[in-house]
Amino acid sequence: MLTRPAPYYNRVKAGSDTDVTGGACVPDRGVLAHGHRLRWPYTERMEPTRPTDPIVLQAAELVVDAFADYDARFADITRRARRRFERRDWAGARQDAVARIGLYDQCIAETFERLERRLGGRMFSRSLWTQVRGEYARLIAEKLDAELNKTFFNTLTRRAFKMRGVDPSIEFVALDIEPTDRITHPVARHSYVAGDDLSRLFQRVLADYPFAVPYANPARCAEATAAALRLRLRDWVGEPPMVALELLQTVFFRERRAYLVGRLFGRERHSPFVIALVNEDDAGIRVDAVLTDRADVSVLFGYTRSYFHADLPTVGDAVVFLRGLLPNKPVAELYTVLGRAKQGKTERYRDFFHHLGHHGEERFVHADGERGMVMAVFTLPSYPLVFKLIRDKFAFPKNIAREQVREKYDLVFRHDRIGRLVDAQEFRHLRFSRRQFTDELLAELEQGCRHSVVFDGDDLVIVHCYIERRLRPLNLYLREAPPENARAALLDYGQAIKDLARSNIFPGDLLFKNFGISGAGRAVFYDYDELCLVTECRFRHIPQARYEEDEFSHETWYHVGENDVFPAQFPRFLGLAAEQRALLLDVHGEIFDVDWWQQVRTDLLAGAYADIPPYPESARLPAPRGVDRD
């Protein structure tokens, strides 16, 4: 017998940042929500008649206009990215990235206030909102980005009714569809037919993407791009290396780079194609890298990166195009990396729900790795996500409050993640059946996470959690991987610490168990409870011992302040094997050197900010004469 779980739903309170339909997996029964029992699959239905109450149309139009206003303000910030790039205003670009992240909640609050003024005493009338939902559905029916409009609407109704469960009469609850399947509108792009002269082709490409700052040497950039492409396509045997090229008209900006994103075609195959542009001091714009490897492009659009600023007229068609380049990339991550984080959460739930529909008997278990002192972490073995709940009490020596943990995650959400920090999405009030959990995990949640979990009859409601992509813990990977892979992972761990430091992040706890290895083989940090800014730390030498016996004592003979860090102690606390220590000291010895950390901190305080390319050295073009990449 096929067991199909019913959908599960978020309860979202006023001010919550959770705006998706979430919930629990309850085999063989529906979820009762305001008199409605929903069963999988569930598809929303549009109301067939128009309302007669004029205030219904006014409210629906108000929400349509409010989303349009949000979208316009989102675009205003996004468009500034071009000017920031042309002026090399990297500090301004970081400020815009933070401002755009906070814009959604700001616009929701403003819309809610306008609705309260307009609807007055009827603001919380469920029957009124049922009609508003129907009229709103009619108004947005032909919009390409209708799904973004629906998420915006759901945020408002959840804030108004603070629901435990779902009412499909006042929410959009289509959970069994792929929202991009109906999008057939092609995203705007430039198309090129390739001839024998690839250098001339790329001169035309660069001419089609002008900036206020000129290219340093467009002819040389075009020739270097053509040469790199010929080299990359040598394995396309039996056909011309390229017969056509298409690039999105929209330029993608992030951190210190601009990207031309598209794909190239042979006669029988195609591949992603990305040109990375840099704007160098007093030298102008030039091509820094050419990406044709799908794995490299996937990392560029990955969950460890900050969001792109791309002035797309509509988002859904761009997501469809990008998924054609990266067929294994979840739709949720594509929406998110384009800056539509709320829609990304909706799509993450939608995909997770669909997965549960085909794995109804599978149970949540502890995630692999050592049990955390601050977080309880569990996963569904067949799905690449982990759920992280803050524990009620933290074991010694952890000395941090619950709210401080949340502040750390919020810091990461708004910080430049440089490919070394996982994007953790915050969810509230997810309802599950107790039967979805192993007995061991259920006991741990009941005993140690009562501030994060509420038991409601046969159900368990997760009041607050973070959801991240699952990574293989580095301590486990180093034991399991072949020696060559383990060595590469260890070296990338050292590079990750240096990358984080130069972006003003000190992980706090450098133990291997707090880092994971991604599918692309990169070391990524994911345990944020001790994370802080490098500029907040005080990096110190170990004071000279007064007496010889002090050096053999288990206790320190010197005062240690709250933000004091002693890099020379890292090898001792990391528990490195002799070979591991020797390798890290040889290649990344700076991370154990207090003077290096002090210099990084001094540079950051002076306004320096490291340029860390989001692609491998192998993708980069030879640096022009006189250019020092270090």
C-alpha positions in Angstrom: 0.0 0.0 0.0 1.4 3.4 -0.9 1.5 5.7 2.1 1.2 9.4 1.3 1.9 11.9 3.9 -0.4 14.9 4.3 1.1 18.3 4.0 2.4 20.0 7.1 2.2 23.7 7.7 4.0 26.6 9.4 2.4 28.7 12.1 3.7 32.2 11.5 3.4 34.9 14.1 3.5 38.6 13.7 7.0 39.8 12.9 8.1 36.3 11.8 10.5 35.9 9.0 9.0 32.6 7.9 6.7 33.2 4.9 6.2 29.8 3.4 3.8 27.0 3.8 5.6 24.5 6.0 4.5 21.6 8.1 4.6 17.9 9.1 4.5 14.6 7.5 1.5 12.6 8.9 1.0 9.3 7.0 -2.4 8.2 6.0 -4.3 11.2 7.3 -4.9 14.8 6.4 -4.2 17.9 8.4 -7.3 19.5 9.9 -7.0 23.3 9.5 -10.0 25.5 10.1 -12.4 22.7 9.2 -10.5 21.7 6.0 -8.8 18.3 5.8 -6.1 18.4 3.2 -4.6 15.4 1.6 -1.6 14.9 -0.6 -1.5 16.0 -3.4 -3.1 19.4 -2.7 -3.7 21.9 -5.5 -5.1 25.3 -5.0 -8.3 26.3 -6.7 -9.3 29.7 -7.9 -12.7 31.1 -6.9 -15.0 31.2 -9.9 -17.0 34.3 -9.1 -16.2 37.9 -8.6 -17.0 39.5 -5.2 -19.7 42.1 -4.8 -18.2 43.9 -1.8 -16.1 46.9 -3.2 -13.7 46.7 -0.2 -12.6 43.3 -1.4 -11.3 44.7 -4.7 -9.7 47.6 -2.9 -7.8 45.3 -0.5 -6.7 43.0 -3.3 -5.5 45.9 -5.4 -3.7 47.3 -2.4 -1.7 44.1 -2.0 -1.0 43.9 -5.7 0.3 47.5 -5.6 2.3 46.8 -2.5 4.1 43.9 -4.1 4.8 46.0 -7.1 6.2 48.7 -4.8 8.4 46.1 -3.1 9.6 44.8 -6.5 10.4 48.3 -7.7 12.4 49.1 -4.6 14.2 45.8 -4.9 15.1 46.7 -8.5 16.3 50.2 -7.4 18.8 48.7 -5.0 19.8 46.0 -7.5 20.4 48.5 -10.3 22.9 50.4 -8.1 25.2 47.4 -8.4 26.3 48.5 -11.9 27.3 51.9 -10.6 29.0 50.4 -7.6 31.0 48.1 -9.9 32.0 50.9 -12.3 33.1 53.2 -9.4 34.7 50.3 -7.5 32.6 51.2 -4.5 32.8 47.9 -2.7 31.7 49.3 0.7 28.6 50.7 -0.9 27.9 47.4 -2.6 28.0 45.6 0.8 25.6 48.2 2.2 23.2 47.6 -0.6 23.4 43.8 -0.1 22.3 44.2 3.5 19.6 46.8 2.7 18.1 44.6 0.1 17.9 41.6 2.4 15.9 43.7 4.9 13.6 45.2 2.4 11.0 42.4 2.3 10.1 42.6 5.9 10.1 46.3 5.8 7.6 46.3 2.9 5.4 43.7 4.6 5.2 45.8 7.7 4.2 48.9 5.7 1.6 47.0 3.8 0.1 45.5 6.9 -0.3 49.0 8.4 -2.0 50.3 5.2 -4.4 47.3 5.2 -5.3 48.0 8.9 -6.1 51.6 8.1 -8.1 50.6 5.0 -10.0 47.6 6.4 -10.5 48.9 10.0 -12.6 46.5 12.0 -12.8 44.0 9.1 -9.0 43.5 9.0 -9.3 40.1 10.8 -12.5 38.9 9.1 -11.7 35.5 7.6 -14.7 35.6 5.3 -13.4 38.9 3.9 -9.9 37.6 3.3 -11.4 34.5 1.5 -12.9 36.9 -1.0 -9.7 39.0 -1.2 -7.7 35.9 -1.9 -10.0 35.0 -4.9 -9.8 38.5 -6.3 -6.1 38.7 -5.8 -5.7 35.4 -7.6 -7.6 36.8 -10.6 -5.5 40.0 -10.6 -2.1 38.1 -10.7 -3.2 35.2 -12.8 -1.3 36.4 -16.0 1.8 37.6 -14.2 5.0 35.6 -15.0 6.1 36.0 -11.4 2.7 35.1 -9.9 4.4 32.8 -7.4 6.3 35.7 -5.8 3.1 37.6 -5.5 1.5 34.6 -3.8 4.3 34.3 -1.2 3.9 38.0 -0.4 0.1 37.5 0.1 0.7 34.5 2.3 3.0 36.5 4.5 0.3 39.1 5.1 -2.4 36.5 6.0 -0.1 34.6 8.3 0.7 37.8 10.1 -2.9 38.7 10.4 -4.2 35.3 11.7 -1.2 33.8 13.4 -2.4 30.4 12.3 -1.4 27.0 13.6 -2.2 25.0 10.5 -3.4 26.4 7.2 -6.6 27.7 5.7 -6.6 27.3 2.0 -9.4 29.8 1.6 -7.0 32.6 2.6 -3.7 31.2 1.5 -2.1 29.9 -1.7 -1.3 26.2 -1.0 -0.3 24.6 -4.2 2.2 22.0 -3.0 2.1 19.4 -5.8 3.2 21.5 -8.7 6.5 22.8 -10.1 5.9 26.5 -10.3 8.3 27.1 -13.2 6.8 24.4 -15.4 4.2 26.8 -16.8 6.8 29.4 -17.7 7.5 29.3 -21.5 8.4 33.0 -21.9 12.1 33.1 -22.9 14.3 35.3 -20.8 16.0 38.2 -22.8 19.3 37.2 -24.2 21.9 38.0 -26.9 22.5 35.3 -29.4 25.7 34.8 -31.5 26.6 32.5 -34.4 30.2 31.4 -34.0 32.5 31.5 -37.0 36.2 30.7 -37.4 37.3 33.8 -35.7 36.4 33.4 -32.0 38.4 36.5 -31.1 36.3 38.7 -33.3 33.1 37.1 -31.8 34.1 38.0 -28.3 35.0 41.5 -29.3 31.3 41.7 -30.4 30.2 40.2 -27.1 32.1 42.8 -25.0 30.8 45.6 -27.2 27.2 44.4 -26.4 27.9 44.9 -22.7 29.3 48.4 -22.3 30.0 50.1 -19.0 30.7 53.7 -17.9 34.3 52.6 -17.4 35.9 51.3 -20.6 37.5 47.9 -21.0 41.2 48.0 -20.4 42.0 46.3 -23.8 38.9 44.7 -25.4 40.9 43.2 -28.2 43.3 41.5 -25.8 40.4 40.4 -23.5 38.6 38.9 -26.5 41.7 37.0 -27.7 42.4 35.6 -24.2 38.8 34.5 -23.9 38.9 32.8 -27.3 42.2 31.1 -26.4 40.8 29.9 -23.1 37.7 28.5 -24.7 39.6 26.6 -27.4 41.6 25.0 -24.6 38.5 24.1 -22.6 36.7 22.5 -25.6 39.5 20.3 -26.8 37.5 17.2 -25.8 34.6 18.1 -28.1 36.0 15.7 -30.7 34.5 15.4 -34.1 32.7 18.7 -34.3 33.6 22.5 -34.3 34.4 23.7 -30.8 31.4 26.0 -30.8 28.7 26.8 -33.3 26.6 29.3 -31.3 26.6 31.3 -28.0 23.8 32.9 -26.1 24.1 35.2 -23.0 21.5 36.7 -20.8 21.1 40.4 -21.5 21.2 41.1 -17.7 24.6 41.4 -16.1 25.0 39.7 -12.8 26.9 41.5 -10.1 28.2 40.3 -6.8 31.0 41.4 -4.5 33.8 42.8 -6.8 32.8 41.1 -10.1 30.3 41.3 -12.9 29.3 38.2 -14.8 28.0 37.5 -18.3 26.0 34.3 -18.0 24.9 32.0 -20.7 25.6 28.8 -22.6 27.5 27.7 -25.7 26.5 25.1 -28.2 28.3 22.6 -30.3 26.4 20.5 -32.9 25.4 17.8 -30.4 26.1 19.2 -27.0 26.1 22.4 -24.9 27.6 23.7 -21.7 27.3 26.6 -19.4 29.4 29.6 -20.2 30.2 32.5 -17.9 32.6 35.4 -18.3 33.8 37.0 -15.1 34.8 40.7 -15.3 36.9 42.7 -12.9 37.3 46.4 -12.6 40.9 47.1 -11.6 42.3 50.2 -10.1 43.2 52.7 -12.8 43.3 49.9 -15.4 39.7 49.5 -16.4 37.5 46.5 -16.9 38.9 43.2 -18.1 38.0 39.5 -18.4 39.3 37.7 -15.3 37.9 34.2 -15.9 36.0 32.0 -18.2 33.8 29.2 -16.7 32.6 26.3 -18.8 32.7 23.5 -16.3 29.2 22.9 -14.9 30.7 22.2 -11.4 32.4 25.6 -11.3 29.2 27.4 -12.4 27.2 25.4 -9.8 29.6 26.7 -7.1 29.2 30.2 -8.4 25.5 29.9 -7.9 25.8 27.9 -4.8 24.4 28.0 -1.2 27.6 29.2 0.3 27.6 32.4 -1.7 26.0 35.8 -1.2 23.1 36.8 -3.4 23.5 38.2 -6.9 22.3 41.7 -7.9 20.9 41.1 -11.3 18.3 43.6 -12.7 15.9 41.0 -14.1 12.6 42.3 -15.3 11.0 39.0 -14.2 12.6 36.2 -12.2 10.8 33.0 -13.1 12.1 33.0 -16.7 15.6 33.5 -15.5 15.3 30.6 -13.1 14.1 28.4 -15.9 17.1 29.4 -18.0 19.6 28.8 -15.1 18.1 25.5 -14.3 18.7 24.5 -17.9 22.4 25.3 -17.3 22.4 23.6 -13.8 19.8 20.8 -14.0 20.8 19.4 -10.6 20.5 22.8 -8.8 17.3 23.0 -6.7 14.9 25.7 -7.8 14.8 27.0 -4.2 18.6 27.8 -4.4 18.2 29.5 -7.7 15.5 31.8 -6.4 17.5 32.4 -3.3 20.8 33.2 -5.0 19.0 35.8 -7.2 18.0 37.6 -4.0 14.5 36.2 -3.7 15.2 34.5 -0.3 11.5 34.3 0.7 10.5 32.6 -2.5 13.5 30.3 -2.0 12.1 29.2 1.3 8.7 28.6 -0.3 10.3 26.5 -3.0 12.5 24.6 -0.5 9.4 23.6 1.4 7.5 22.7 -1.8 10.3 20.4 -2.9 10.7 18.9 0.5 7.0 18.2 0.7 7.1 16.5 -2.7 10.0 14.4 -1.5 8.0 13.4 1.6 5.2 12.4 -0.6 7.3 9.6 -2.0 9.2 8.7 1.3 6.3 8.7 3.8 7.7 5.9 5.9 11.2 7.3 6.4 12.0 8.8 9.8 14.2 11.7 10.9 17.5 10.7 12.6 20.4 12.4 14.2 22.7 13.9 11.6 26.1 12.3 11.2 28.9 13.8 13.2 29.5 14.6 16.9 26.5 15.8 18.9 26.6 19.6 19.3 26.6 21.3 22.7 24.5 24.2 21.4 22.4 22.7 18.5 20.5 19.5 18.1 20.8 18.5 14.5 18.7 15.9 12.6 18.1 15.0 9.0 16.0 12.8 6.7 18.6 10.3 5.3 17.3 10.5 1.7 17.1 14.3 1.5 20.2 16.7 1.6 19.0 19.0 4.4 19.6 19.3 8.1 17.4 20.8 10.7 19.1 22.6 13.6 17.4 23.4 16.9 18.9 25.5 19.7 19.2 23.5 22.9 17.7 24.7 26.2 21.0 24.4 28.0 24.5 24.5 26.7 27.1 22.1 28.1 30.4 23.5 29.6 32.4 25.4 28.4 29.8 27.0 26.2 29.0 30.4 27.7 26.4 32.0 25.4 22.7 32.9 25.6 20.0 31.6 23.2 19.5 35.0 21.7 23.2 35.4 21.1 23.2 32.2 19.0 20.4 33.7 16.9 22.4 36.9 16.5 25.3 34.9 15.1 23.1 33.3 12.5 21.7 36.6 11.6 25.2 38.0 11.2 26.0 35.3 8.7 22.8 35.8 6.8 23.8 39.4 6.2 27.5 38.9 5.8 29.5 38.2 2.6 29.7 34.4 2.8 32.6 34.1 0.3 31.8 30.4 -0.4 32.8 29.3 3.1 29.6 29.8 5.1 26.3 27.9 4.6 23.1 29.9 4.0 21.0 28.9 7.0 17.3 29.6 6.5 15.2 30.3 9.6 11.8 28.6 10.0 9.2 28.7 12.7 6.3 26.4 13.8 6.8 23.4 11.6 4.4 20.6 12.5 5.3 16.9 12.3 3.9 13.7 13.4 5.8 12.1 16.3 6.0 8.9 14.2 8.3 10.8 11.8 11.1 10.6 14.4 13.2 7.8 15.7 12.7 7.1 19.4 16.2 8.2 20.3 15.8 11.6 18.5 12.4 12.2 19.9 13.7 11.6 23.4 16.5 14.1 22.9 14.2 16.8 21.6 11.7 16.3 24.4 14.4 16.4 27.1 16.8 19.0 25.8 14.9 21.3 23.3 11.7 22.3 25.1 12.2 25.9 24.1 12.4 24.9 20.5 9.8 22.1 20.4 6.2 21.8 21.6 4.5 18.4 21.8 0.9 18.6 20.7 -0.9 15.2 21.1 0.5 13.0 18.4 2.3 15.9 16.8 5.5 17.7 17.4 5.7 21.4 16.6 9.2 22.9 16.0 8.8 26.4 17.2 12.1 27.6 15.7 14.9 26.0 13.7 17.4 26.6 11.0 17.5 24.5 7.8 20.7 24.1 5.8 22.2 22.0 3.1 23.8 18.8 4.5 27.6 18.6 4.3 29.9 15.7 5.3 31.6 16.7 8.6 35.3 17.2 8.0 36.4 15.0 10.9 34.5 12.1 9.3 35.6 12.9 5.8 39.3 12.9 6.8 38.9 9.3 8.1 36.9 8.0 5.2 38.4 9.6 2.1 41.3 8.3 0.1 44.6 9.8 1.2 44.8 12.2 -1.7 41.3 13.5 -1.2 41.8 13.8 2.6 45.0 15.8 2.0 43.2 18.2 -0.4 40.3 18.6 2.1 42.8 19.4 4.9 44.5 22.0 2.8 41.2 23.6 1.8 40.3 23.7 5.5 43.4 25.9 6.1 42.5 28.0 3.1 38.9 28.4 4.4 40.2 29.8 7.7 42.3 32.3 5.8 39.4 33.3 3.5 37.1 33.8 6.4 39.6 35.8 8.3 40.2 38.2 5.4 36.4 38.6 5.1 36.3 39.6 8.8 35.0 36.3 10.2 36.7 34.4 12.9 35.0 31.0 13.3 35.8 30.8 17.0 35.8 27.0 17.2 38.2 25.7 14.5 37.6 22.0 15.3 37.2 19.8 12.2 33.7 18.7 13.3 32.5 22.3 12.7 33.5 22.3 9.1 31.9 20.2 6.3 33.0 19.1 2.8 30.6 20.1 0.1 29.8 18.1 -3.0 32.4 20.2 -4.9 35.0 19.2 -2.3 35.2 22.6 -0.6 35.6 23.1 3.2 32.7 25.1 4.5 32.1 26.3 8.1 28.6 25.7 9.5 28.7 26.0 13.3 28.1 29.6 14.1 27.6 29.8 17.9 31.1 31.0 18.6 31.6 32.9 15.3 32.5 36.6 15.6 34.2 39.4 13.6 37.9 39.4 13.4 37.9 43.1 14.3 36.2 42.2 17.6 39.0 39.8 18.6 42.3 40.5 20.5 45.0 38.2 19.1 47.7 37.6 21.7 51.0 35.9 22.1 51.2 33.4 25.0 52.8 35.2 27.9 56.1 33.9 29.2 55.6 31.5 32.2 56.9 32.8 35.5 57.8 29.3 36.7 58.7 26.1 34.8 55.8 24.1 36.4 53.3 26.6 35.0 54.0 25.3 31.5 52.9 21.8 32.5 49.8 22.9 34.3 46.3 22.2 33.0 45.3 25.7 33.9 46.6 28.9 32.2 49.0 31.0 34.3 47.8 34.2 32.5 44.5 36.1 32.3 42.3 35.3 29.3 39.8 38.0 28.3 36.4 37.3 26.6 37.7 38.2 23.1 41.3 37.0 23.6 42.6 34.5 21.0 45.9 32.7 21.1 46.7 31.3 17.6 49.8 29.5 18.8 47.4 27.3 20.8 45.3 26.2 17.8 47.3 23.0 17.1 46.9 21.8 20.7 43.2 22.3 20.8 42.6 21.0 17.3 44.1 17.6 18.2 46.0 17.5 15.0 47.9 14.3 14.1 51.6 14.9 13.4 51.2 14.6 9.6 48.2 17.0 9.6 50.1 19.6 11.7 53.1 19.4 9.5 51.1 19.8 6.4 49.1 22.8 7.7 52.2 24.5 9.1 54.0 24.1 5.7 51.1 25.4 3.5 49.0 27.5 5.9 51.3 28.3 8.7 49.9 31.8 9.0 46.8 30.6 10.8 49.0 29.7 13.8 50.9 33.0 13.7 49.6 35.8 16.0 51.3 38.5 13.9 49.4 37.4 10.8 46.1 37.6 12.6 47.0 41.0 14.0 47.9 42.3 10.5 44.6 41.0 9.1 42.7 42.8 11.8 44.7 46.0 11.3 44.0 45.9 7.6 40.2 45.3 8.2 40.0 48.2 10.6 41.7 50.4 7.9 39.0 49.4 5.4 40.7 46.6 3.5 38.5 43.8 2.3 39.9 40.8 0.6 39.1 39.9 -3.0 38.4 36.1 -3.0 37.4 34.9 -6.4 34.4 32.4 -6.5 36.1 30.1 -9.0 39.3 28.1 -9.2 42.6 29.4 -10.4 42.3 27.1 -13.4 39.3 29.1 -14.7 41.2 32.4 -14.6 42.9 33.9 -17.6 46.6 34.8 -17.5 47.0 38.1 -15.6 48.1 41.0 -17.8 51.6 42.2 -17.4 52.1 44.3 -14.2 49.0 42.9 -12.5 49.6 41.3 -9.1 46.7 39.1 -8.0 47.9 38.8 -4.5 
